[in-house]
Amino acid sequence: MISSPLMTVMVDAVRKAARSLKRDFGEVENLQVSRKGPGNFVSAADRKAEETLRDALMKARPGYGLVLEEEGKVEGQDKSHTWHVDPLDGTTNFLHGIPHFAISVGLEREGQIVAGVIYDPVKDELFVAERGKGAYLNNRRLRVSGRTDMADALVAYGSPYLGRGDHGKLLREVAAVMAVTGGARRFGSAALDLAYVACGRSDLYWERDIQTWDIAAGIILVREAGGFVTSADGGDQPLAARSVACGNETLHRELVGILRKANA
Ligand code: LIP
């Protein structure tokens, strides 16, 4: 496990927000049958969790800036530090009562992600990483998958939907990946997709049109677990590119090549 003042601040804030989120998730399943559905209830749960995270992080590190999914950008006096906060990653899963979502907090220092925490409150799985100190799942040290044969790989991806993203591009990419791998999965939470690559459950993951708060924490997790993370086009700035591709060195390089060829 990582024992540092920074990690203590991040884990305490995430666990505090998780308490209300887990309670609210228990309510969502009862609301599925209502005509209006749980949309407003989930938005309120999302905002409540974000306010908890915002208040806790600003109290502990008052000068840092924040990029919050719901509230947007909050400038800080310390321009070298920015939190990237997703209070509920996997919102659609949560809305439909699917127990696969997480809270994600990443810390950017002078343009590099240096720490990340991703917490799945339903499974009680806490993923943490800090630059140079490794990546952990509930105190267990993480390493990315050791598979090198794409035919054995399980690949996660993120897909656009009504009114968002390039559907044709994604379909071409999924078709190309399906043709050479052991399976493709769309789980619905970018943060957990990255965390699952870091712990070896998935071998690869890619997604386009994604936000910094979805991937910031997961980027450092994968890198500290010995994995490679680039933009989906292989660039070295996934946050700026708003896309991501990750895995171990061998399969990551092959995946980027497959995606490039699918769009040639
Ligand atoms: C979601 C991501 C998911 C992506 C969705 C959405 P949210 O984050 O985790 O991978 O495909 O479009 O961005 O909105 O639930 O925080």
Residues whose N, C-alpha, C, O or C-beta is under 5 A from the ligand:
A	BS01	LIP	D86 L88 D89 G90 T91 T92 G158 S159 G188 S189 A190 A191 D214
